[in-house]
C-alpha cells in the first residue's frame, strides 16, 4: 500500500539594485569588485537577508542551541489528497530537498519522517493528536506544544527534535533539574562549536482543506518544504525578499523563492554543531550566486 494512501491511524504509528549611474557624454568605467558602492550594496543585501532569515526562525528554548536539521534521509508522506496529487507533492518535496542538499529516501515503503496532511481543522487535529498521545506529538516539549497552539492561519507545522552529541548519540533530558544541562561527554568546546546538535527526527505539516482551492501541488509542496525541512514560522509581515512562507497570507508568492532556497542551502551546508546565533551567515552569498551577481 502506498504511504500516501495510508489512513490516519496508520500515519500515527530585484535583488537590492545598485544605484543607477546617470548617463553622460563620456563613457563610464564599470564598477570594479572592490568599488565601495558595490561592496556596500552587497553588505546591505546580505544583512537584510540574514535579518529576514532570523525573523522566520523561532527562538530556541536553549540559548546557543544549533539550528535543527534532518540528519537522516527524508522520506515524505502525504495524507488527504488523491494519489496523483499526493505523488506530485512528494516528488516536488524530494526535488526541493536535493536542491537544498538534503538526503532523501525514495525506497518504496520507506517509513515517512516528513508528513503533509490535509485536514478539515488543523488546530483541532493537533489537539486530537495530543489527547491520543500520538507518536506525532509525543516527544514535543511543552515549549514547542505551546508554539504550535499559538500559530494562526490555515496551516500548522512542527518538528520533533532530539538533542544529540556530535556523534549522533541521543542525550536524554530525563531526570534533569530545571536549568541543568543534560550530561554529555565531549572532548572539545568553543564559542564557535556547540557540544550538541539538534536533529529533526520528524516533521508534520497540517493544512486546512478549504484553503487549498486554486493552489497547485507545487505550491503546497514548496510551502511544506520550508515548514518541514527547517524549524521556521510564517513571517508576521512581508520581508525584503519573497518567500513561499507567505502563501496563505497575501498569496503573491507560490513557489520556493531564491531566498527560501538559500535559507535551506545555508542551513544544510553549515556545521551541525554551529551555534544558532551564528547561523544564516552565508545566505546573502548563496542568493548572489543564484542570480549570477
Backbone as a ProteinNet text record, in pm:
[ID]
protein_1_A
[PRIMARY]
XXXXXXXXXXXXXXXXXXXXXXXXXXXXXXXXXXXXXXXXXXXXXXXXXXXXXXXXXXXXXXXXXXXXXXXXXXXXXXXXXXXXXXXXXXXXXXXXXXXXXXXXXXXXXXXXXXXXXXXXXXXXXXXXXXXXXXXXXXXXXXXXXXXXXXXXXXXXXXXXXXXXXXXXXXXXXXXXXXXXXXXXXXXXXXXXXXXXXXXXXXXXXXXXXXXXXXXXXXXXXXXXXXXXXXXXXXXXXXXXXXXXXXXXXXXXXXXXXXXXXXXXXXXXXXXXXXXXXXXXXXXXXXXXXXXXX
[TERTIARY]
85.8	0	87.8	59.9	139.6	123.3	234.7	231.1	137.1	109.5	21.9	-125.1	-154.8	-292.9	-323.1	-224.2	-246	-350.1	-437.6	-531.9	-457.6	-525.9	-461.7	-409.4	-484.3	-441.3	-305.1	-281.7	-150.4	-45.5	-81.7	14.6	62	-29.7	8.7	106.2	100.1	206.9	324.4	1439.2	1543.1	1633.6	1685.5	1774.9	1809.5	1856.1	1883.5	1969.5	1913.7	1983.5	2081.3	2197.1	2293.8	2239.8	2271.1	2221.8	2262.5	2166.5	2195.3	2284.1	2381.2	2470.8	2411.7	2403.3	2347.3	2435.3	2371	2444.9	2501.9	2617.2	2680.8	2741.3	2798.3	2857.6	2986.3	3051	3176.3	3148.2	3220.4	3199.6	3231.8	3149.8	3166.9	3242.3	3330.9	3404	3316.7	3310.3	3227.3	3285.5	3195.8	3244.9	3326.8	3434.5	3517.2	3468.2	3519.9	3475.3	3498.6	3606	3637.2	3580.7	3496.1	3431.6	3349.6	3366.7	3292.9	3142.6	3090.9	2945.9	2898.8	2973.2	2937.5	2945.2	3054.3	3074.4	2965.8	2933.9	2830.6	2695.5	2665.5	2539.2	2528.8	2639	2639.9	2623.2	2687.7	2676.1	2533.8	2471	2333.6	2240.8	2256.6	2172.7	2191.3	2316.8	2344	2285.7	2299.5	2245.9	2094.1	2029.4	1883.4	1839.1	1913.9	1880	1896.2	2004.5	2024.6	1913.4	1877.3	1771.6	1638.8	1608	1482.5	1486.9	1603.2	1617.8	1593.4	1644.4	1624.2	1479.5	1411.9	1271.6	1181.7	1216.4	1132.3	1180.4	1285.5	1338.3	1297.6	1205.7	1162.2	1276.7	1271.6	1377.9	1376.9	1493.2	1508.1	1502.4	1449.1	1446.8	1586.1	1683.8	1820.6	1906.8	1961.6	2045.4	2168.4	2194.8	2312.8	2291.1	2169.5	2143.4	2166.4	2223.7	2237.6	2100.2	2094.4	1970.1	1939.7	1814.3	1775.1	1769	1802.6	1800	1784.8	1742.4	1739.4	1882.3	1911.4	2038	2015.9	1899	1864.7	1795.1	1804.6	1737	1587.2	1532.5	1391.1	1306	1202.5	1100.8	968.4	910.2	788.9	662.7	559.7	429	321.5	217.3	106.9	-23.7	-110	-242.4	-347.9	-458.2	-569.8	-583	-499.1	-509.8	-531.3	-569.2	-576.2	-436	-430.2	-299.8	-211	-268.9	-191.1	-135.8	-220.5	-175.2	-76.7	-101.5	-10.4	129.6	135.4	265.9	335.7	258.7	317.6	378.4	310.8	364.1	491.6	488.8	606.4	726.2	703.9	813.8	873.2	787.5	835.8	916.2	871.5	947.1	1085.4	1091.9	1221.6	1311.7	1255.2	1334.1	1389.1	1304.1	1348	1457.4	1438.4	1536.1	1672.7	1675.3	1802.8	1870.2	1792.6	1849.5	1907.4	1848.9	1895.2	2009.3	2042.2	2149.1	2103.7	1976.4	1919.6	1907.3	1955.6	1946.2	1800.7	1762.7	1625.7	1624.9	1512.5	1493.8	1369.2	1388.4	1276.1	1246.8	1299.2	1273.7	1124.2	1064.4	921.8	892.2	792.1	755.5	842	926.6	1010.3	921.6	973.5	898	901.6	786.6	780.9	824	913.2	951.6	919.4	851.3	801.4	658.9	563.7	422.7	357.7	283.7	199.5	56.5	-29.2	-164.6	-267	-368.6	-473.7	-599.1	-639.2	-745.1	-847.3	-960.3	-1064.8	-1027.3	-963.8	-929.9	-793.4	-687	-552.2	-537.3	-588.9	-571.8	-644.1	-766.2	-840.6	-772.6	-716.4	-642.6	-521.4	-450.1	-334.5	-377.2	-487.2	-535.7	-579.9	-639.7	-676.2	-551.4	-447.7	-322.8	-264.9	-275.3	-226.8	-308	-440.6	-526.1	-497.8	-464.8	-435	-290.4	-211.8	-68.2	-2.5	-35.7	16.1	167.5	229.4	373.7	410.8	313.7	341.4	362.5	323.3	338.9	401.7	423.9	462.1	590.5	684.5	812.9	824.4	712.8	714.9	730.9	819.7	835.4	715.5	696.9	589.4	606.8	730.1	761.3	711.1	740.4	700.9	551	490.4	345.1	273.4	319.7	258.7	279.1	395.7	424.4	331	299.4	206	67.4	24.8	-108.1	-119.6	-7.6	-9.7	-11.3	13.6	14.4	-127	-135.8	-265.3	-266	-383.2	-393.1	-432.6	-438.3	-486.4	-382.2	-263.3	-159.2	-88.4	-60.6	19.4	135.1	249.4	363.7	447.9	509.9	602.4	707.7	815.4	925.4	949.3	969.8	1010.8	1163.1	1219.4	1363.3	1425.7	1537.7	1611.5	1749.1	1797.6	1931.2	2029.9	2135.5	2234.5	2375.7	2470.3	2608.3	2660.8	2784.9	2839.4	2839.4	2846.9	2848.8	2708.6	2606.2	2469.2	2403.9	2471.3	2411.8	2309	2194.3	2083.8	2121	2088	2112.1	1977.4	1953.8	1825.3	1817.5	1701.1	1677.4	1602.9	1578.5	1505.8	1587.8	1518.5	1581.1	1682.1	1652.1	1738.3	1662.8	1726.1	1661.9	1646.6	1544.3	1525.4	1651.9	1689.6	1808.2	1936.6	1932.6	2052.2	2068.1	2189.6	2217.4	2237.6	2170.5	2189.3	2335.8	2378	2516.5	2557.7	2680.1	2728.5	2880	2940.7	3085.3	3136.4	3219.4	3274.6	3425.2	3492.1	3637.3	3684.6	3600.7	3641.9	3519.4	3531	3422.9	3482.4	3406.5	3447.6	3323	3340.3	3225.6	3171.7	3253.7	3211.9	3155.1	3160.3	3112.9	3034.6	2915	2833.2	2872.9	2843.7	2871.2	2764.3	2655	2544.4	2498.8	2413.8	2345.1	2196.1	2112.4	1967.5	1916.4	1871.2	1826.5	1674.9	1628.4	1486.1	1462.4	1389.6	1359.3	1235.5	1145.1	1024.3	963.3	890.1	818.8	676.9	584.8	443.8	390.8	323.3	257.8	110.2	23.2	-121.4	-175	-251.4	-306.5	-457.8	-531.1	-676.6	-719.9	-806.5	-851.5	-914.2	-993.3	-1065.3	-972.9	-845.3	-751.4	-671.5	-688.4	-601.6	-667.5	-789.2	-855.3	-772.6	-747	-670	-519.8	-473.3	-329.4	-294.1	-179.2	-138.2	-45.8	-9.8	72.1	208.3	266.2	396.5	389.9	284.8	270.7	264.6	183.2	166.8	297.1	364.9	491.1	599.4	605.9	708.5	686	560.8	530.5	569.2	529.5	562.3	713.3	784.9	930.9	991.6	946.6	1001.7	959.2	844.1	799	855.6	891.6	930.4	1080.8	1154.4	1298.6	1376	1312.5	1377.1	1272.8	1321.3	1230.4	1199.8	1088.6	1054.7	912.4	877.9	741.5	706	577.2	533.5	570	616.4	652.1	527.4	543.7	431	396.7	496.1	473.2	571.7	539.2	624.4	764.4	865.2	1003.5	1056.6	1184.2	1250.3	1251.6	1261.4	1271.9	1147.8	1109.3	993.9	1016.6	907.4	914.7	781.6	788.2	666.9	597.7	663.5	600.4	480.2	467.6	352.4	239.2	248.1	149.5	6.4	-15.3	-150.8	-178.4	-89.5	-111.9	-160.6	-67.4	-107.7	-117.6	-52.3	-63.8	9.3	87.6	154.9	274.2	333.4	447.2	398.6	403.8	352.1	456.1	581.9	690.7	806.4	889.1	1009.8	1092.9	1123.7	1192.9	1344.4	1413.4	1559.9	1602.8	1533.1	1563.3	1537.4	1424.2	1389.7	1496.1	1534.1	1632.5	1766.3	1807	1933.3	1927.3	1812.7	1795.6	1824	1763.9	1782.6	1924.5	1979	2115.9	2215.2	2193.8	2281.8	2274	2152.6	2134.8	2205.1	2182.2	2233.2	2378.9	2438.3	2581.3	2666.3	2602.5	2676.6	2699.8	2788.5	2816.9	2694.9	2667	2551.1	2566.3	2690	2714.2	2738.3	2715.2	2732.7	2622.5	2656.1	2552.5	2455.3	2328	2225.8	2246	2304.3	2324.5	2422.3	2499.3	2593.4	2537.2	2411.9	2352.8	2319.5	2289.5	2245.3	2355.5	2480.1	2588.2	2616.8	2579.6	2613.1	2491.5	2377.9	2256.2	2264.1	2323	2337.4	2429.1	2537.8	2632	2563.6	2484.3	2415.4	2311.2	2245.7	2150	2221.2	2335.5	2412.4	2459.4	2500.2	2547.3	2433.5	2313.1	2197.8	2159.9	2171.5	2132.7	2251.4	2369.2	2484.9	2556.8	2525.5	2592.6	2720.9
-120.9	0	123.7	214.6	336.4	419.4	481.9	552.9	672	730.7	846.1	806.3	674.9	630.8	572.7	570.5	516.1	597.3	533.3	609.6	677.4	769.6	844.4	751.1	646.4	555.2	497.8	467.6	414.8	523.5	640	751.4	778.9	756.6	786.9	685.9	573.7	478	545.2	4174.8	4269.5	4270	4184.1	4194.1	4338.7	4373.6	4515	4569.3	4654.6	4702.8	4811.1	4813.6	4919.3	5048.5	5162.2	5289.1	5303.5	5341	5355	5475.9	5459.1	5569.4	5651.4	5780.4	5868.1	5860.9	5859.5	5854.5	5991.6	5994.4	6120.5	6105.3	6213.2	6210.4	6129.9	6119.9	6047.7	5903.7	5806.7	5667.1	5649.7	5570.5	5546.6	5415.8	5417.4	5296	5210	5080.5	4990.6	4976.8	4966.5	4948.8	4821	4828.7	4712.2	4640	4516.3	4435.3	4502.7	4582.4	4645.9	4787	4824.6	4955.1	4964.6	5071.9	5084.1	5075.6	5128.5	5124.7	4981.1	4900.4	4760.9	4684.9	4702.8	4631.9	4667.5	4796.1	4837.6	4778.8	4775.3	4718	4570.8	4497.3	4355.4	4334.3	4418.2	4404.7	4432	4533.7	4566.8	4451.4	4397.5	4285.1	4164.9	4132.8	4018.7	4040.3	4161.5	4191.6	4179.2	4227.8	4218.2	4072.7	3992.5	3850.8	3779.4	3808.8	3747.3	3786.3	3913.4	3959.5	3891.3	3876.9	3811.1	3663.4	3600.8	3460.2	3442.4	3534	3524.8	3551.4	3634.6	3665.3	3543.2	3454.9	3337.5	3215.4	3230.2	3120.3	3141.4	3062.2	3082.7	3061.3	3135.3	3123.8	2984.8	2940.9	2810.8	2828.6	2729.9	2741.2	2741.6	2688.7	2687	2788	2883.9	2985.8	2919.6	2947.9	2892.3	2756.3	2701.4	2572.4	2583.5	2480.5	2482.3	2482.5	2526.1	2520	2374.2	2337	2197.6	2164.9	2040.3	1993.9	1841.8	1789	1644.2	1593	1483.6	1413.9	1283.8	1223.8	1103.1	1141.6	1057.6	1087.6	1109.7	1199.4	1234.9	1139.8	1085.2	1005.9	1078.6	1126.9	1208.7	1124.9	1163.1	1100.1	1206.6	1181.4	1276.8	1204.9	1270.4	1215.5	1320.5	1276.1	1366.5	1420	1372.9	1412.2	1287.7	1307.5	1195.3	1139.1	1015.8	951.9	1033	1080.9	1157.5	1285.8	1360.3	1486	1461.6	1356.7	1324.5	1293.2	1214.5	1180.4	1303.4	1395.6	1519.4	1601.9	1607.6	1680.6	1614.1	1482	1408.6	1429.9	1416.1	1432.2	1572.9	1671.2	1809.8	1832.2	1777.4	1790.5	1728.4	1612.4	1548.3	1634.6	1692.2	1780.2	1898.9	1959.1	2072.6	2031.2	1916	1868.3	1848.1	1788.9	1765.9	1897.1	1995.2	2126.8	2193.1	2163.1	2223.7	2145.5	2029.3	1949.1	1854.5	1815.2	1725.4	1585.7	1485.6	1347.8	1301.3	1220.5	1170.7	1018.5	960.1	815.1	787.3	740.1	711.4	562.2	486.7	343.4	317	235.1	204	149.8	207.2	162.3	218.5	317.4	376.7	436.9	442.6	495.7	648	709.2	854.9	927.5	1023.7	1111.6	1257.5	1280.2	1412.9	1393.6	1440.5	1421.5	1553.3	1552.7	1665.6	1612.4	1668.1	1615.5	1726.1	1693.8	1789.8	1750.9	1838.3	1807.1	1920.3	1893.9	1996.6	2109.5	2075.4	2175.4	2141.7	2207.9	2175.1	2183.9	2288.8	2304.4	2194.1	2162	2055.4	1920.6	1899.9	1776.5	1766.3	1876.5	1876.7	1843	1900.2	1873	1727.9	1672.7	1530.8	1443.7	1478.3	1402.6	1409.8	1523.5	1538.2	1452.6	1454.4	1375.1	1225.8	1185.3	1044.6	1008.3	1107.1	1087.1	1021.2	1073	1018.3	1032.8	941.2	949.5	1075.9	1136.1	1258	1378.8	1368.3	1481.1	1438.9	1310.6	1258.3	1320	1346.3	1399.4	1550.8	1617.3	1763.4	1817.9	1912.3	1977.4	2067.3	2102.9	2195.8	2326.5	2370.2	2493.2	2483.9	2372.2	2357.8	2334.1	2264.6	2245.8	2379.9	2463.7	2596.5	2676.8	2661.9	2736.1	2693.4	2565.1	2517.9	2576.6	2575.8	2628.9	2777	2846.7	2990.9	3023.9	2924.9	2950.5	2981.3	3075.1	3112.8	3085.8	3091.2	3067.6	2924.8	2890.9	2759	2647.4	2674.5	2571.4	2573.1	2453.8	2437.3	2344.1	2366.3	2279.1	2268.9	2153.8	2136.1	2031.8	2033	1938.7	1863.9	1735.1	1655.4	1656.2	1717.9	1744	1672.7	1608.1	1543.3	1606.7	1609.9	1661.9	1546.3	1561	1453.9	1511	1422.8	1470.3	1475.9	1513.6	1534.4	1407.4	1292.8	1165.6	1114.2	1186.5	1146.6	1063.4	1044.8	967.6	1052.4	991.3	1061.5	1101	1224.4	1274.5	1289.4	1209.8	1213.3	1334.3	1398.9	1513	1470.8	1340.5	1292.8	1303.8	1317.8	1325.5	1438.4	1548.5	1666.1	1778.3	1840.6	1950.2	2070.5	2155.5	2275.3	2360.3	2397.9	2481.5	2403.4	2273	2190.8	2138.9	2136.5	2087.6	1937	1858.5	1714.6	1677.8	1571.7	1530.1	1487.8	1521.9	1488.5	1490	1376.9	1368.5	1431.4	1533.6	1599.2	1610.4	1620	1631.1	1773.1	1856.2	1993.4	2081.3	2204.7	2300.5	2436.5	2517.4	2654.2	2735.9	2867	2953.6	2935.3	2880.1	2861	2721.8	2636	2499	2457.2	2407	2358	2214.9	2174.4	2037.2	1941.4	1996.1	1912.4	1955.3	1873.9	1909.8	1883.3	1948.2	1933.6	1865.5	1741.9	1663.4	1670.1	1697.7	1682.9	1535.4	1468.5	1326.8	1308.5	1405.2	1401	1539.9	1567.4	1694.5	1666.5	1749.8	1735.5	1871.8	1874.6	1995.9	1963.6	2037.7	2022	2142.1	2117	2224.7	2206.2	2313.6	2308.5	2285.9	2189.3	2155.1	2274.6	2350.4	2460.7	2571.4	2568.1	2675	2643.9	2523.9	2486.4	2507.7	2559.5	2586.6	2686.6	2655	2744.2	2726.2	2639.3	2614.7	2481.8	2476.8	2351.6	2273.3	2153.6	2065.2	2126.3	2199.4	2260.3	2365.8	2445.1	2547.2	2482.6	2378.9	2311.3	2243.7	2181.3	2113.7	2213.1	2325.9	2425.4	2484.9	2513	2563.4	2459.3	2333.9	2228	2209.8	2226.8	2215.8	2313.1	2437.8	2539.6	2519.6	2458.8	2436.7	2307.9	2212.5	2080.7	2055.7	2107	2080.6	2166.4	2268.2	2356.1	2398.6	2448.8	2497.7	2643.8	2665.7	2800.1	2834.5	2959.7	3004.6	3109.6	3128.5	3229.2	3368	3456.5	3592.6	3671.2	3759.9	3843	3946.2	3986.5	4080	4049.2	4093.7	4065.1	4120.5	4041.2	4083.8	4148	4180	4242.3	4147.5	4017.2	3917.7	3828.6	3786.6	3698.2	3566.9	3508.4	3377.4	3305.9	3176.2	3096.2	3080.2	3119	3113.9	3206.9	3299.3	3390.1	3335.5	3208.9	3150.4	3168.8	3148.8	3159.8	3298.6	3392.4	3531	3607.6	3680.7	3756.3	3667.7	3549	3455.5	3496	3603.4	3650.2	3562.7	3496.1	3407.8	3264.2	3185.9	3049.6	2945.8	2985.6	2892.8	2920	2818.3	2834.7	2945.8	3048.4	3164.8	3149.4	3242.9	3247.5	3255.6	3336.8	3349	3217	3152.7	3027.3	2920.4	2904.6	2801.8	2832.5	2959	2996.8	2971.1	2993.8	2966.9	2819.6	2731.5	2588.5	2544.2	2595.3	2559.4	2604.5	2722.6	2773.3	2684.4	2643.6	2557.8	2424.9	2360.6	2224.9	2219.2	2331	2331.6	2374.7	2419.9	2462.5	2343.6	2362.8	2256.9	2231.7	2105.7	2070.9	2121.5	2146.8	2193.2	2343.8	2413.7	2558.9	2622.7	2706	2771.6	2849.6	2842.8	2906.5	3055.2	3121.1	3266.5	3302.3	3203.5	3227.9	3182.6	3139.3	3085.6	3191.8	3147.5	3230.6	3323.6	3295.4	3385.2	3388.4	3282.9	3275.5	3291.8	3324.2	3327.6	3432.1	3548.1	3651.5	3607.7	3540.1	3489.8	3388.3	3300.1	3198.2	3259.9	3365.6	3434.6	3502.3	3564.3	3628.3	3525.2	3410.2	3304.7	3255.5	3249.5	3200.1	3293.5	3425.6	3519.3	3565.6	3504.1	3530.9	3659.6	3725.5	3852.5	3829.1
0	0	0	-84.2	-92.5	32.4	76.9	204.2	201.1	81.1	79.4	80.6	77.9	88.9	225.9	315	448.4	522.3	598.9	681.7	793.3	860.9	969	1075.8	1104.9	1210.9	1179.9	1052.2	1014.9	1021.1	989	992.3	1132.3	1229.8	1367.5	1419.5	1362.2	1402.9	1322.1	-779.7	-798.8	-684.5	-667.1	-554	-535.5	-415.8	-390.7	-503.2	-586.7	-706	-669.6	-740.6	-718.9	-777.4	-719.7	-774	-919.8	-1001.8	-1144.4	-1166.5	-1255	-1285.4	-1399.6	-1380.2	-1483.9	-1607.6	-1722.5	-1847.3	-1879.1	-1937.9	-1975.1	-2113.6	-2161.1	-2293.7	-2293.8	-2175.4	-2166.6	-2124	-2178.4	-2137.7	-1989.5	-1922.6	-1779.5	-1757.9	-1661	-1627.3	-1537.7	-1568.8	-1488.7	-1348.3	-1244.6	-1108.1	-1097	-1026.1	-1002.3	-877.2	-860.2	-748	-615.2	-605.9	-478.7	-470.8	-566.5	-562	-433.9	-354.7	-228.4	-245.8	-358.4	-379.5	-394.7	-471.3	-491.4	-360.1	-287.3	-161.5	-61.5	-49	45	7	-122.7	-167.5	-132.6	-149.8	-117.1	32.8	112.1	257	303.8	245.9	284	248.5	128.9	84.8	176.7	208.9	296.1	435.2	487.3	620.1	621.2	516.2	508.2	498.1	424	411.1	544.8	617.7	749	845	844.4	934.9	904.2	776.5	740.8	778.3	761.9	799.9	949.5	1028.6	1173	1211	1132.5	1160.9	1142.8	1051	1027.1	1104.3	1183.3	1263.7	1408.7	1462.6	1600.8	1698.1	1805.8	1905.7	1967.2	2006.9	2070.9	2221.6	2294	2440.2	2501.4	2429.8	2480.5	2407.8	2480.4	2416.9	2357.5	2233.2	2168	2105.1	2116.6	2051.7	1901	1840.1	1693.9	1627.4	1503	1426.9	1392.8	1409.7	1387.6	1238.7	1207	1067.8	1066.2	953.2	935.1	919.7	988.2	968.3	892	908.9	833.8	703.5	602.2	475.5	495.4	418.1	429.4	345.9	409.6	341	360	252.1	261	246.2	321.2	311.1	305.5	228.9	214.7	244	319.8	350.7	319.9	258.3	237	95.8	2.1	-138.6	-224	-348.7	-441.3	-462.1	-508.5	-528.1	-621.9	-730.4	-828.5	-768.1	-698.7	-638.5	-524.9	-447.9	-338.1	-390.4	-499.4	-555.7	-611.1	-669.1	-721.3	-608.9	-494.2	-378.6	-328.4	-317.3	-269.3	-362	-490.7	-587.1	-580.3	-566.1	-559	-431.1	-319.7	-194.8	-210.7	-275.4	-297.6	-386.1	-489.9	-576.9	-497.3	-416.5	-334.3	-236.9	-174	-75.9	-140.7	-257.9	-325.3	-362.8	-405.7	-438.3	-313.6	-198.7	-73.7	-9.5	-64.2	-7.6	101.5	97.7	198.1	138.4	210.2	162.4	163.9	66.1	58.1	49.7	87.7	82	-2.1	-123.7	-212.6	-220.9	-125.5	-123.8	-108.4	-193.7	-178.5	-38.7	25.6	159.2	270.1	238.6	344.3	452.9	573.2	686.8	683.3	661.7	645.2	772.2	755.6	866.6	835.1	723.9	687.6	635.9	715.3	681.3	643.9	532.6	493.3	490	575	590.6	567.9	490.1	457.5	535.3	625.8	721.8	724.6	789.6	797.9	892.7	1004.5	1106.2	1165.3	1121.1	1169.2	1320.9	1382.3	1526.4	1602.2	1561	1627.9	1606	1486.8	1460.3	1551.6	1568.5	1658.4	1800.9	1845.7	1981.5	1996.6	1891	1893.8	1908.1	1834.2	1843	1983.7	2046.7	2183.7	2279.9	2264.3	2353.2	2337.6	2215	2188.4	2222.4	2260.4	2284.6	2163.1	2046.4	1921.2	1913.4	1839.9	1819.7	1743.4	1676.6	1601.7	1692.3	1817.3	1910.1	2042.2	2061.5	2192.9	2246.2	2160.2	2206.6	2194.6	2167.9	2164.1	2305.3	2320.9	2450.9	2477.6	2603.3	2637.9	2562.2	2549.1	2475.9	2332.4	2265.2	2125.3	2110.5	2206.2	2200.3	2208.7	2298.3	2310.5	2182.3	2120.9	1998	1885.3	1879.1	1776.7	1801.2	1927.2	1961.6	1926.5	1928.6	1901.8	1752.6	1668.3	1524.4	1475.7	1384.4	1328.6	1178.5	1119.7	976.8	946	818.5	776.2	780.2	828.5	832.9	967.9	1018.1	1139.6	1105.9	1168.7	1144.1	1269.8	1285.7	1397.5	1360.9	1436.3	1416.6	1546.7	1537.5	1652.9	1654.8	1757.1	1761.5	1880.9	1858.6	1967	1980.6	2102.9	2131	2127.8	2052.2	2037.6	2048.8	2079.6	2081.7	1939	1924.7	1790.1	1706.8	1774.8	1703.2	1674.3	1720.1	1692.2	1799.6	1913.1	2021.8	2095.6	2122.6	2187.4	2329.8	2365.7	2500.8	2568.9	2669.9	2739	2829.1	2826.8	2915	3040.2	3054.4	3170.8	3298.3	3408.2	3540.5	3551.9	3485.2	3491.5	3559.6	3657.6	3728.6	3637	3663.4	3581.2	3575.5	3455.1	3438	3423.6	3453.2	3442.6	3300.8	3252.4	3117.7	3122.8	3035.5	3034.4	3017.7	3085.5	3079.8	2940.4	2903.8	2770.4	2773.2	2737.4	2733.7	2604.6	2615.6	2497.7	2512.8	2399.8	2402.2	2380	2318.4	2291.3	2277.2	2323.8	2310.7	2280.6	2211.9	2186.7	2162.7	2158.6	2134.7	1993.9	1905	1766.4	1741.4	1841.9	1826.1	1949.1	1927.9	2037.9	2071.8	2193.2	2234.2	2183.5	2133	2088	1949	1892.5	1769.1	1790	1712.2	1724.2	1597.3	1611.9	1496.5	1480.8	1360.4	1330.3	1299.7	1387.8	1367.1	1279.9	1285.2	1202.3	1197.3	1091.1	1077.2	1031.1	1077.8	1041.3	998.1	884.5	835.3	814.9	882.6	867.4	790.7	685.4	602.9	591	612.3	602.9	457.8	439.1	303.6	232	304.1	240.5	192.1	235	198.6	73.1	17.1	-95	-231.4	-232	-359.9	-440.1	-563.8	-650.1	-640.3	-550.8	-536.6	-602.5	-668.3	-730.2	-637.6	-680.9	-598.3	-567.9	-664.1	-641	-530.4	-530.1	-426.1	-288.3	-275.2	-147	-104.3	-200.3	-168.7	-129.5	-198.6	-167.8	-29.2	4.4	138.7	243.8	220.8	315.7	328.8	219.3	222.3	322.4	317.7	407.8	552.5	576.4	713	771.7	687.5	737.1	739.7	641.6	637.5	736	789.4	887.1	989.7	1099.4	1204.2	1173.6	1104.4	1059.3	1100.2	1082	1105.2	1000.7	981	885	936.7	849.5	893.2	931.2	1029.6	1070.6	964.1	888.2	778.5	666.8	547.2	432.2	453.6	416.2	431.2	304.3	306.8	191.5	71.7	100.9	-5.3	-8	-127	-142.6	-68.6	-18.4	46.6	31.1	4.1	-8.4	126.2	233.7	365.6	374.5	281.4	279.6	192.5	152.6	61.2	109.8	239	292.9	349.7	318	356	235.5	173.1	53.8	-70.1	-65.2	-176.2	-302.2	-297.5	-418.5	-455.5	-357	-382.3	-365.6	-472.4	-465.4	-506.3	-504.5	-533.7	-437.4	-417.4	-338.3	-400.8	-323.9	-378.7	-369.3	-429.8	-420.4	-274.4	-197.1	-54.4	17.5	-10.6	55.9	31	-94.4	-127.9	-62.5	-63.1	1.1	151.3	212.6	356.1	385.6	307	329.8	295.3	186.6	149.4	255.4	309.9	414.6	537.7	574.3	691.1	672.5	560	541.6	497	464.3	431.9	551.1	657.3	776.2	869	966.7	1063.2	1151.7	1178.6	1261.4	1404.1	1446.9	1583.6	1591.1	1482.1	1483.9	1567.2	1665.7	1746.4	1658.9	1694.6	1613.7	1594.6	1695.4	1685.1	1574.1	1526.8	1417.5	1282.5	1282.3	1160.9	1057.5	938.4	826	774.6	805.9	766.6	617.8	544.8	402.1	312.2	368.8	287.6	176.6	206.6	104.4	-8.1	27.2	-73.6	-164.5	-105.2	-183.8	-276.4	-231.1	-317.2	-433.6	-405.5	-512.3	-614.7	-564.6	-654.5	-743.6	-687.6	-763.5	-877.5	-852.2	-958.6	-1042.1	-1018	-1102.2	-1074.3	-960.8	-930.5	-854.3
[MASK]
+++++++++++++++++++++++++++++++++++++++++++++++++++++++++++++++++++++++++++++++++++++++++++++++++++++++++++++++++++++++++++++++++++++++++++++++++++++++++++++++++++++++++++++++++++++++++++++++++++++++++++++++++++++++++++++++++++++++++++++++++++++++++++++++++++++++++++++++++++++++++++++++++++++

